[in-house]
Amino acid sequence: MIVGRKIAVVTAAVSAIAAVVFTGVCWSRAELVHVPASFILLDRHGAFLAQLGGSDERGYGYWPAPAGSDRIVAALLALEDRRFWEHPGVDPVAVIRAAAQDLAAGRRISGASSIAMQVARLQHPEARTLLNKALEAGTALCLTLRYGRDAVLRQYLRIVPFGNGSHGVAHAARFYFDKPASDLSWAEIALLSALPQAPSRLNPLSPGGRAQAILRAERVLDYLHAAHVIPDSDLALARQQLATVALLPRPRRPEEAVHAILQLERRLGDADTWLKTHAEARVAATLDLGIERSVELLAAKRLRQWRDAGAQQVALAVIDRRSHEVLAWVGSNDYFGGHAGAIDFADIERSPGSTLKPFLYALALDRDVIRADLPLNDDPDVVPEIENADRGYMGPLLPRQALANSRNVPAAALVRALGLDETLAYLRRLGLHESPHKGRYYGLGLAVGALPTSLERLVRAYGALADDGMLADLRWYEGEAVRAPVRVLSAQAARQVTLFLADPMARLPSFSRMGPAEFPFPVAVKTGTSQDYRDAWTMAYSPKYIVGAWVGRADVGPMEAMGGMGSAAELVHDVLLSLEANPSGREDGLSFPAPAGTHAIAVCGNLRCSALFHEWVPSEPMENAERILIDRRSGTMATQATPPEDVIEATLPARPDLREPLLLAHQGPATAARIDIVSPEDGAHLLHDPDEPASAETLALRAAITGPFRTIAWYIDGHLYSTVGTGEALRWPLQPGVHRFQARIPERPESSAVVSVTVE
């Protein structure tokens, strides 16, 4: 008897201790666990891009239930917990009923899980054993006691799984129907509320799962109708719609946009912060998936052509010029391929070659260091430590020509005149670098690519040239908080430099006409090539778009003579033509706008006036600039026989010895040079055979030159025919008649004697 009482006492004590421990465990688990929310990311037209912030283990969603969810709450409770507002977290009626059903069937067929018990299980998933079921029940009671039914229900609506990785009613409504939960029809609500019981088995995106989900949804409609939640008319319509309700297809992340998606993920931050000010974590990116796919195909096609020359990777950005929205972002040729495709080369700092030169000219214009109608001197004595890429020199050049021909010497002279520290600080204001070094660290190499920068920084900075001197942040998604645009250069300087870069005639003789830098609509273009052809760049902007491209290697190795004009410019040309569906129907005008407060004057591009440019200046040319008359049709000096309507007044560039030091002129004598025609001989008579193909009857044009010059311009019958490197022969197809040949040093006064040849 005594032993029995002792056993009873011990049993009671153990039971009490067990109850206390059990209650303590349940209470410790009774917390509303926060699961980080995720984004649904779409392109500007609503095409799916990605889900950001979730994981394979947790899935996606976890958005707070929106206001106006009463109908979907009613549907979920109809299936999951009809007495939710009456019991304390565990429904004893459901438990008794489930136990009876399980005993009768001899197996588990009903779980009797309340909403609170499901929250407990979802927050702490465990194997479904009797002990774990008891823990769920205890935790559910503690959750309800601790937070109240409303909070428990809100947590359920946020974390309940709907299959295919979707969690929460708000996310599921968007994931399956692309609607806010408050806009769902009764048929859509019924189908959605059928899924949480068995999300995998009832998967509505599979034929079998959809059929089972519809059967369960019909039960929801019947109950809601019986409970007078759905009127007769709505019930009939819901039943009719249920069989044909439209679901979004299973979303797939486009592989071609991986780098762009990763850029967006970095910029968006976490979805929970976003949800503090937005009803949904659904973001519309500025990307245009159609453009993204198109330009990536163009980039891959071009890269295949450049492989033999050592190119391994390509990066490309397309920006809307007016809004600065990122329309396409190609970080590499293939994210999942070789040659470090997982690296976003649009975000990697490399030597920019000559792509920074336009900013130097813009700053020099703003500082009154140069003027559009006054030439710079491309001479070996101007900046002895800097050489041009072709090792040659072109003498006096208008700023337009010096920039368009990408001459290193005048650009370095600008840096010297502006000051190293001032130049470096200006490039920092443009967002092109964050270097802690002083200007002397880079020296005059600032003009030729010594300061590393990235494609992203370049397209943003070129936006300032395109937008009248206003620097604006790139926009990646709708509603993005960006800084207000800031002025970094005058509108006059920005427009002047734009006109320089958009003039194909100004690129002669370094770059031929009708090449990849020429378009049937206004485009400002600047190419760049780093030392040993390690990087090839092209930056361009039209009235609608800003496009930047880089070509190079992941190992920073050299390519084989692949400069910006011969590679990246070709890709940019392809892209801009593809973006302009109907160039001939444009309404943007034939050119970019002129600087305000200026007027145009005709200026000779060299001392012989073989090239004529219209420059926009704020006042009359310098006193010592010689005024001449030009024949509009031929570009040569006007004569008494020239019709008056074809005569225009122009100015010759001031000679170097008359230039002001402020304008960077070399004060010494010009470099001596001599050029003589070697072939053909003066007075030669040649016979033309009309039966021979034109390719078989050509005349070799050769000239000898002294001095540090690498280019010869050949004129035939007074007109520029072509340019070649010194030491190279040029073939001219024979044409009947008397022809005059002359060789000149481009943009210099030196020229050969005229040689006359007769072809019969």
C-alpha positions in Angstrom: 0.0 0.0 0.0 2.8 2.4 1.0 4.7 1.3 -2.0 1.7 2.0 -4.2 1.3 5.5 -2.7 5.0 6.2 -3.3 4.8 5.0 -6.9 1.7 7.3 -7.4 3.6 10.2 -5.9 6.7 9.6 -8.0 4.5 9.2 -11.1 2.6 12.4 -10.3 5.9 14.2 -9.7 7.4 12.9 -13.0 4.2 13.8 -14.8 4.3 17.3 -13.3 7.9 17.7 -14.3 7.2 16.4 -17.7 4.3 18.7 -18.1 6.4 21.7 -17.0 9.2 20.7 -19.4 6.7 20.1 -22.2 5.0 23.4 -21.5 8.4 25.2 -21.4 9.5 23.6 -24.7 6.2 24.6 -26.3 6.4 28.1 -25.0 10.0 28.5 -26.3 8.8 27.4 -29.7 5.8 29.7 -29.6 7.3 32.6 -31.6 6.2 34.1 -34.9 9.3 33.4 -36.9 10.2 36.0 -39.5 11.2 34.5 -42.9 12.8 36.9 -45.3 10.6 37.9 -48.2 11.7 37.6 -51.8 11.1 39.7 -55.0 9.4 38.8 -58.2 11.3 40.6 -60.9 9.8 41.5 -64.3 11.1 43.4 -67.3 9.6 46.7 -68.4 6.9 44.8 -70.4 6.0 42.4 -67.6 8.0 39.4 -68.8 9.4 37.3 -66.0 13.1 37.7 -65.1 13.7 36.1 -61.8 12.7 35.6 -58.1 15.3 37.2 -55.9 16.0 36.7 -52.2 14.5 33.2 -51.7 16.3 29.9 -51.7 15.8 26.3 -52.8 15.3 25.3 -49.1 12.9 28.1 -48.1 11.3 28.9 -51.4 9.9 32.3 -52.3 7.3 34.8 -51.3 6.6 35.4 -47.6 4.8 38.7 -48.4 2.4 40.1 -45.8 -1.2 39.4 -46.5 -2.7 42.5 -48.2 -5.8 44.4 -47.0 -9.0 43.2 -48.6 -8.1 39.5 -48.2 -11.4 38.6 -46.4 -12.7 36.4 -49.2 -9.5 34.3 -49.5 -9.4 34.0 -45.7 -12.9 32.7 -45.7 -12.0 30.1 -48.3 -8.9 28.9 -46.5 -10.6 28.6 -43.2 -13.4 26.6 -44.9 -10.9 23.9 -45.7 -8.3 24.2 -43.0 -9.9 25.4 -39.8 -13.6 26.2 -39.8 -13.8 26.9 -36.0 -10.6 29.0 -36.0 -12.3 31.9 -34.2 -13.7 29.7 -31.5 -11.0 27.3 -30.2 -7.8 28.3 -28.3 -5.4 27.1 -31.0 -6.3 23.4 -31.1 -9.8 22.3 -32.2 -11.0 19.5 -29.9 -13.9 18.6 -32.2 -11.5 18.1 -35.1 -9.2 16.1 -32.9 -12.0 13.7 -31.8 -13.3 13.4 -35.3 -9.8 12.7 -36.7 -9.1 10.1 -34.0 -12.4 8.3 -34.8 -11.7 8.3 -38.5 -8.2 7.0 -38.0 -9.4 4.2 -35.7 -12.2 3.2 -38.1 -9.8 3.1 -41.1 -6.9 1.5 -39.2 -4.6 4.1 -40.6 -4.0 7.9 -40.4 -6.4 9.7 -42.8 -6.9 13.0 -41.0 -4.5 15.2 -39.1 -6.9 17.7 -37.5 -4.3 20.4 -37.8 -5.6 23.8 -36.9 -4.2 27.0 -38.5 -2.1 27.6 -35.4 -0.8 24.0 -35.5 0.1 24.5 -39.2 2.0 27.7 -38.3 3.9 25.8 -35.6 4.8 23.0 -38.0 5.8 25.4 -40.9 8.1 27.3 -38.6 9.7 24.1 -37.1 9.2 21.3 -39.7 9.7 17.9 -38.1 8.9 14.3 -39.0 5.2 13.6 -38.4 5.4 11.5 -35.2 3.0 11.4 -32.3 5.4 13.3 -30.1 5.9 16.0 -32.7 2.2 16.2 -33.2 1.8 16.8 -29.5 4.5 19.5 -29.7 2.6 21.2 -32.5 -0.6 21.2 -30.5 1.2 22.6 -27.4 3.0 25.2 -29.5 -0.3 26.2 -31.2 -2.0 26.8 -27.8 1.0 28.9 -26.7 1.1 30.9 -29.9 -2.6 31.8 -29.6 -2.3 32.7 -26.0 0.8 34.7 -26.6 -0.1 36.6 -29.8 -3.8 36.2 -30.3 -5.7 34.8 -33.3 -5.3 37.8 -35.6 -1.5 37.6 -35.4 -1.5 33.9 -35.9 -3.7 34.1 -38.9 -1.6 36.9 -40.5 1.5 34.7 -40.0 -0.3 31.8 -41.7 -1.4 33.9 -44.6 2.3 35.0 -45.0 4.0 31.6 -44.8 1.5 29.0 -46.0 2.9 27.0 -49.0 1.0 27.0 -52.3 3.5 24.8 -54.2 6.2 25.5 -56.8 8.1 27.4 -54.2 5.4 30.0 -53.5 4.5 31.0 -50.0 1.8 33.3 -48.7 -1.5 34.3 -50.3 -0.1 37.6 -51.7 2.8 36.0 -53.5 0.7 33.0 -54.7 -1.9 35.3 -56.3 0.9 37.0 -58.3 2.7 33.8 -59.0 -0.3 31.9 -60.4 -2.6 34.6 -61.7 -0.5 37.8 -61.8 -3.1 39.6 -59.7 -3.3 41.2 -56.3 -5.0 38.8 -53.9 -7.8 41.3 -53.5 -8.6 41.1 -57.2 -9.0 37.3 -57.5 -12.3 35.9 -58.7 -14.1 33.3 -56.6 -12.9 30.6 -59.0 -9.3 31.7 -58.6 -9.7 31.9 -54.8 -11.2 28.5 -54.6 -8.4 26.9 -56.6 -5.7 28.7 -54.7 -7.2 27.8 -51.3 -7.3 24.1 -52.3 -3.5 23.9 -52.6 -2.0 24.2 -49.1 -3.3 20.7 -48.0 -0.9 19.0 -50.4 1.0 21.5 -52.6 3.0 18.9 -54.5 0.1 16.5 -55.2 -2.3 19.3 -56.0 0.2 21.2 -58.2 -2.1 23.2 -60.6 0.7 23.5 -63.2 0.6 19.8 -63.9 -2.5 18.2 -65.5 -3.1 15.6 -62.8 -2.5 18.0 -59.9 -4.9 20.6 -61.5 -7.7 18.1 -61.8 -7.4 17.2 -58.1 -7.1 20.8 -57.1 -10.3 21.6 -59.0 -12.2 18.9 -57.2 -11.1 20.3 -53.9 -11.9 23.8 -55.0 -15.5 22.8 -55.7 -15.8 21.7 -52.1 -14.7 25.2 -51.1 -17.4 26.8 -53.2 -20.0 24.5 -51.8 -19.1 25.3 -48.3 -19.0 29.1 -48.9 -22.3 29.0 -50.6 -23.8 27.0 -47.7 -22.4 29.6 -45.3 -24.0 32.4 -47.3 -20.7 33.9 -48.3 -21.2 33.3 -52.0 -24.6 34.1 -53.5 -26.3 31.8 -56.1 -25.3 33.9 -59.1 -21.6 34.1 -58.1 -21.6 30.3 -57.4 -22.8 29.5 -60.9 -20.2 31.8 -62.5 -17.4 30.5 -60.2 -18.2 26.8 -61.2 -18.2 27.8 -64.8 -14.9 29.6 -64.6 -13.2 27.0 -62.4 -12.7 24.5 -65.3 -11.0 27.1 -67.5 -9.3 29.4 -65.0 -6.1 30.7 -66.6 -2.8 30.2 -64.8 0.6 31.7 -65.6 3.1 29.2 -67.0 5.9 28.0 -64.9 8.4 30.9 -64.8 11.9 30.4 -66.1 14.8 32.8 -65.6 16.2 33.8 -69.0 19.9 32.8 -69.1 20.8 35.7 -71.3 19.9 38.2 -68.5 21.8 36.7 -65.6 24.3 39.5 -65.2 21.6 42.1 -65.4 19.5 40.2 -62.8 22.5 40.0 -60.5 23.0 43.8 -60.9 19.4 44.3 -60.0 19.7 42.0 -56.9 22.6 44.1 -55.6 20.7 47.4 -56.1 17.3 46.3 -54.7 18.6 45.2 -51.3 16.2 43.1 -49.2 12.6 42.6 -50.0 11.5 43.2 -46.4 12.7 46.8 -46.6 10.9 47.2 -49.9 7.7 45.9 -48.3 7.7 48.6 -45.7 6.7 51.1 -48.4 5.1 48.8 -51.1 2.2 46.4 -51.0 4.0 43.7 -52.9 7.7 42.9 -53.6 7.0 42.8 -57.3 9.5 45.0 -59.2 9.4 46.1 -62.8 13.0 46.5 -64.1 13.8 48.9 -66.8 15.3 46.0 -68.8 13.7 45.1 -72.1 14.1 41.4 -72.5 13.5 41.6 -76.2 16.4 44.0 -76.6 18.5 42.0 -74.2 18.1 38.9 -76.2 18.7 40.7 -79.5 21.9 42.4 -78.5 23.3 39.3 -76.8 22.9 37.4 -80.1 24.7 40.2 -81.9 27.5 40.2 -79.4 27.9 36.5 -79.6 28.0 36.6 -83.4 30.6 39.3 -83.5 32.7 37.6 -80.8 32.9 34.4 -82.9 34.4 36.5 -85.7 37.0 37.9 -83.4 38.1 34.7 -81.7 41.0 34.1 -84.1 42.4 37.5 -83.2 42.5 36.5 -79.5 39.2 38.1 -78.3 37.6 36.1 -75.5 34.9 38.2 -73.9 32.5 41.1 -74.7 30.4 43.4 -72.6 27.6 45.7 -73.8 25.2 48.2 -72.3 22.2 49.9 -73.9 20.7 52.9 -72.1 17.7 55.0 -72.9 19.2 58.4 -73.5 16.3 60.5 -72.2 15.4 58.5 -69.0 18.8 56.9 -68.4 17.1 53.6 -68.0 19.1 50.4 -68.5 17.5 48.6 -71.4 20.1 45.8 -71.9 23.1 44.7 -70.0 25.5 42.0 -71.4 28.1 41.4 -68.7 29.8 38.6 -70.7 29.3 36.4 -73.7 28.0 33.4 -71.7 27.6 33.4 -67.9 27.8 29.6 -67.8 30.5 29.3 -70.4 34.3 29.5 -70.4 36.7 32.5 -70.3 35.3 33.6 -66.9 31.8 34.2 -68.2 30.5 34.5 -64.6 32.4 37.8 -64.3 30.4 40.9 -65.2 33.0 42.6 -67.5 30.7 45.7 -67.7 31.5 46.3 -64.0 35.2 45.6 -64.2 37.7 48.4 -64.3 40.0 48.3 -67.3 42.2 50.8 -69.3 39.7 52.9 -71.2 42.1 53.9 -74.0 41.0 57.1 -75.7 37.4 57.0 -74.5 38.1 59.7 -71.8 39.3 62.2 -74.4 35.9 63.8 -75.1 35.7 64.8 -71.5 39.1 66.5 -71.7 37.9 68.5 -74.7 34.7 69.4 -72.9 36.6 70.7 -69.8 39.0 72.6 -72.0 36.1 74.3 -73.8 34.6 75.2 -70.4 37.9 76.6 -69.1 38.4 78.6 -72.3 41.6 76.7 -72.9 40.5 75.9 -76.5 38.0 77.2 -79.0 36.3 75.2 -81.7 37.7 77.4 -84.5 41.3 77.6 -83.3 43.6 74.6 -84.0 45.8 72.5 -81.8 49.2 71.3 -82.8 49.9 67.6 -83.3 53.6 67.8 -83.3 56.4 65.7 -81.7 57.7 68.7 -79.7 54.4 69.6 -78.1 54.5 66.7 -75.6 57.7 64.8 -76.2 56.8 62.0 -73.7 53.6 61.1 -75.5 53.3 59.5 -79.0 50.3 59.0 -81.3 49.2 55.5 -81.8 50.4 55.6 -85.5 53.7 57.1 -84.4 53.0 60.0 -86.9 52.0 63.6 -86.6 49.4 65.7 -88.4 50.4 69.2 -87.6 47.7 71.9 -86.9 44.3 70.4 -86.3 41.0 71.9 -85.3 39.8 70.5 -81.9 37.1 68.6 -83.9 39.7 66.9 -86.0 42.1 66.2 -83.2 39.4 64.5 -81.1 37.8 62.7 -84.0 41.2 61.4 -85.2 41.9 60.5 -81.5 45.3 62.1 -81.5 47.2 61.5 -78.3 49.5 64.5 -78.4 46.8 67.3 -78.4 44.9 65.4 -75.7 48.0 65.2 -73.5 48.7 68.8 -74.1 45.1 69.6 -72.9 45.8 67.6 -69.7 49.0 69.6 -69.2 47.2 72.9 -69.7 44.3 72.0 -67.4 46.5 70.6 -64.7 46.9 67.0 -63.6 45.0 67.4 -60.3 42.2 69.4 -61.9 41.8 66.9 -64.7 41.7 64.0 -62.2 39.2 65.8 -60.0 37.0 66.5 -63.0 37.0 62.8 -64.0 36.1 62.0 -60.5 33.1 64.4 -60.6 32.0 62.5 -63.7 32.0 59.3 -61.7 34.7 57.7 -63.8 36.9 56.7 -60.9 37.4 56.8 -57.1 41.1 56.7 -57.1 42.9 58.0 -54.0 46.0 59.0 -55.9 47.1 62.5 -57.0 47.3 63.5 -60.6 51.0 63.0 -60.8 50.5 59.3 -60.2 49.0 59.0 -63.7 50.7 61.9 -65.3 49.8 62.8 -68.9 48.7 59.2 -69.3 45.3 60.5 -68.2 44.8 61.3 -71.8 45.5 57.9 -73.2 44.0 55.3 -70.8 46.2 55.3 -67.7 43.2 55.8 -65.4 41.1 52.5 -65.2 37.4 52.7 -65.4 34.4 50.4 -66.2 31.8 50.3 -68.9 29.1 51.1 -66.4 31.0 54.3 -65.4 31.6 55.2 -69.0 27.9 54.9 -70.1 26.8 57.0 -67.2 29.5 59.7 -67.9 28.7 59.7 -71.6 25.1 60.4 -70.6 26.3 63.8 -69.4 27.7 64.6 -72.9 24.4 63.4 -74.4 22.2 65.3 -71.9 23.7 68.8 -72.2 26.1 68.4 -69.4 23.8 67.0 -66.8 25.1 63.8 -65.1 22.3 61.4 -64.0 22.4 58.0 -62.3 21.4 55.0 -64.4 18.0 53.7 -63.6 17.5 49.9 -63.1 13.9 49.5 -61.9 10.7 51.4 -61.6 10.5 53.5 -58.4 14.3 53.4 -57.9 15.5 56.2 -55.6 18.2 58.0 -57.6 20.1 61.2 -57.0 19.0 64.3 -58.7 21.0 65.1 -61.9 23.9 67.4 -61.4 25.7 69.7 -63.9 29.2 68.6 -64.6 29.9 70.7 -67.7 28.2 73.4 -69.6 25.5 72.7 -72.2 27.6 74.6 -74.8 30.7 72.3 -74.2 28.6 69.1 -74.2 26.9 70.1 -77.5 30.2 71.2 -79.1 31.9 67.9 -78.2 28.8 66.0 -79.4 29.1 67.7 -82.8 32.8 66.8 -83.0 32.1 63.1 -82.3 29.2 63.0 -84.8 31.2 64.3 -87.8 32.5 61.5 -90.1 34.5 64.0 -92.2 36.4 65.0 -89.1 37.7 61.4 -88.6 39.6 61.6 -91.9 42.3 60.5 -92.6 42.7 58.2 -89.5 39.4 56.5 -90.0 37.8 55.9 -93.4 34.4 57.0 -94.5 31.4 54.6 -94.5 32.9 52.5 -91.7 31.3 51.2 -88.5 31.3 54.7 -87.0 29.0 56.1 -89.6 25.2 55.9 -89.5 22.1 57.0 -91.5 21.1 59.1 -88.4 22.9 61.3 -85.9 25.3 59.3 -83.7 28.2 60.6 -81.7 31.0 58.0 -81.6 34.3 57.6 -79.7 36.5 54.5 -79.9 39.3 53.5 -77.6 42.1 51.0 -77.6 44.4 50.2 -74.6 48.1 49.4 -74.8 48.9 46.2 -76.8 45.3 45.9 -77.8 44.3 44.5 -74.4 40.9 46.4 -74.5 38.8 47.6 -77.3 36.0 50.1 -76.6 33.3 52.1 -78.4 31.0 54.6 -76.8 28.1 56.0 -78.9 24.9 57.9 -78.4 22.1 58.8 -80.8 19.0 61.0 -80.0 17.4 57.9 -78.4 20.1 55.6 -77.0 23.5 55.4 -75.4 25.4 52.3 -76.3 28.8 51.2 -74.9 30.8 48.1 -75.8 34.0 46.5 -74.6 36.0 43.6 -76.1 38.9 41.9 -74.5 40.2 38.9 -72.6 39.6 37.6 -69.1 43.3 37.2 -68.5 44.1 40.8 -69.6 46.2 39.4 -72.4 46.7 41.2 -75.7 44.7 40.7 -78.8 46.0 40.8 -82.4 45.7 44.4 -83.6 42.1 44.6 -82.5 41.3 48.2 -81.9 38.0 49.8 -80.9 37.1 50.8 -84.5 37.8 47.3 -85.8 35.8 45.4 -83.2 33.6 47.2 -80.6 32.5 49.8 -83.1 31.2 47.1 -85.4 29.1 45.7 -82.5 27.8 49.1 -81.5 26.9 49.7 -85.2 25.0 46.5 -85.3 23.1 47.3 -82.1 22.1 50.9 -83.0 20.9 49.8 -86.4 18.8 47.0 -84.8 17.3 49.5 -82.3 16.3 51.9 -85.1 13.5 50.0 -86.8 12.9 52.8 -89.4 15.9 55.2 -89.5 14.6 57.0 -92.6 11.4 57.9 -90.8 13.1 59.6 -87.9 12.0 63.0 -86.7 15.1 63.9 -84.8 16.6 66.0 -87.5 19.8 65.5 -89.5 22.2 66.5 -86.8 22.5 67.1 -83.1 21.5 70.6 -81.9 24.1 73.4 -81.9 25.3 75.1 -78.7 23.0 77.9 -77.6 24.4 81.4 -77.9 26.7 80.6 -80.8 26.8 81.1 -84.5 28.4 79.0 -87.3 31.4 80.0 -89.3 33.2 78.1 -92.0 36.8 77.1 -90.9 39.5 75.4 -92.9 40.6 72.2 -91.4 44.3 72.7 -92.5 46.6 75.3 -94.0 45.7 74.2 -97.5 41.9 74.2 -96.8 41.4 70.8 -98.2 38.8 70.2 -95.5 36.1 72.7 -94.5 34.1 72.6 -91.3 31.3 74.6 -89.8 32.3 75.5 -86.3 30.0 77.1 -83.7 31.7 80.0 -81.9 30.6 82.6 -79.4 32.4 85.5 -81.2 34.4 86.3 -84.3 37.6 84.3 -85.0 41.0 85.6 -83.8 42.4 88.7 -85.3 45.3 86.8 -86.9 43.1 84.2 -88.6 43.2 84.6 -92.3 39.8 85.0 -94.1 39.5 83.3 -97.5 36.8 82.5 -100.0 35.9 78.9 -100.8 34.0 77.2 -103.6 31.2 75.4 -101.9 31.1 72.6 -104.5 34.8 71.8 -104.8 36.1 72.9 -101.4 38.9 74.7 -103.2 39.8 78.4 -103.3 37.1 80.4 -105.1 38.0 82.1 -108.4 36.4 84.8 -110.5 34.6 82.0 -112.4 32.9 80.6 -109.2 29.2 81.4 -109.2 28.5 83.9 -106.4 25.9 81.6 -104.8 28.6 79.0 -104.3 31.2 81.3 -102.6 31.4 81.1 -98.9 33.7 82.9 -96.5 36.0 80.8 -94.3 39.0 81.2 -92.0 42.3 79.5 -92.2 43.7 78.2 -88.9 46.3 80.5 -87.4 49.8 79.3 -88.1 51.6 77.7 -85.2 54.0 80.6 -84.8 51.1 83.0 -84.4 49.3 81.0 -81.7 48.8 81.9 -78.1 50.5 79.6 -75.6 47.1 79.2 -73.9 46.0 77.4 -77.0 48.8 74.8 -76.7 50.5 75.8 -79.9 54.1 74.8 -80.4 56.1 78.0 -80.6 59.0 76.6 -82.6 59.3 75.9 -86.3 57.1 73.2 -87.7 58.6 69.7 -88.3 60.3 69.6 -91.6 58.9 67.2 -94.1 59.2 66.3 -97.8 57.0 64.1 -99.9 57.7 62.9 -103.5 55.8 60.7 -105.9 57.8 57.6 -106.9 55.2 56.0 -109.1 53.7 56.9 -111.6 56.2 58.9 -113.7 55.2 62.4 -114.8 54.0 62.4 -118.4 53.4 58.6 -118.6 51.1 57.2 -121.3 49.2 54.0 -120.6 47.0 51.9 -122.8 43.6 50.7 -121.4 42.4 47.4 -122.6 38.6 47.3 -122.4 38.5 43.5 -122.6 40.5 43.1 -119.4 38.6 43.1 -116.1 39.0 46.3 -114.1 40.8 44.4 -111.3 43.5 43.4 -113.7 44.3 47.0 -114.9 45.6 49.1 -112.1 48.3 51.6 -111.5 50.5 51.5 -108.5 50.7 54.7 -106.5 53.9 55.1 -104.4 55.4 58.0 -102.6 58.5 58.7 -100.5 58.2 60.8 -97.3 60.7 62.2 -94.8 59.9 63.2 -91.3 57.9 61.5 -88.5 54.7 60.9 -90.5 53.0 57.6 -91.1 50.1 58.5 -93.4 49.9 59.7 -97.1 46.8 61.1 -98.7 46.5 60.6 -102.4 44.6 63.2 -104.5 43.5 62.4 -108.0 42.2 65.2 -110.2 42.0 67.5 -107.2 39.9 65.2 -105.1 40.9 63.0 -102.1 41.0 59.4 -103.4 42.3 57.5 -100.4 44.9 57.3 -97.6 47.6 54.7 -97.0 50.5 54.2 -94.6 53.9 55.4 -95.6 55.8 52.7 -97.6 52.5 51.2 -98.8 51.4 51.1 -102.4 47.9 52.1 -103.5 46.3 50.6 -106.6 44.2 52.8 -108.8 41.9 51.3 -111.5 42.8 52.7 -114.9 40.3 55.1 -116.4 40.6 56.7 -119.9 41.7 60.4 -119.9 44.4 62.7 -118.5 44.7 62.4 -114.8 46.6 64.5 -112.2 48.1 62.8 -109.1 49.4 64.5 -106.0 50.5 63.0 -102.6 50.0 65.1 -99.4 50.8 64.8 -95.8 47.3 64.9 -94.1 46.5 68.2 -92.4 50.0 69.6 -93.3 51.0 72.1 -95.9 53.6 69.8 -97.5 52.6 68.1 -100.8 54.3 66.6 -103.8 54.6 68.0 -107.2 51.6 67.1 -109.5 52.2 64.2 -111.8 50.2 63.9 -115.0 49.3 60.5 -116.6 47.4 59.9 -119.8 45.4 56.7 -120.2 44.2 55.8 -123.7 
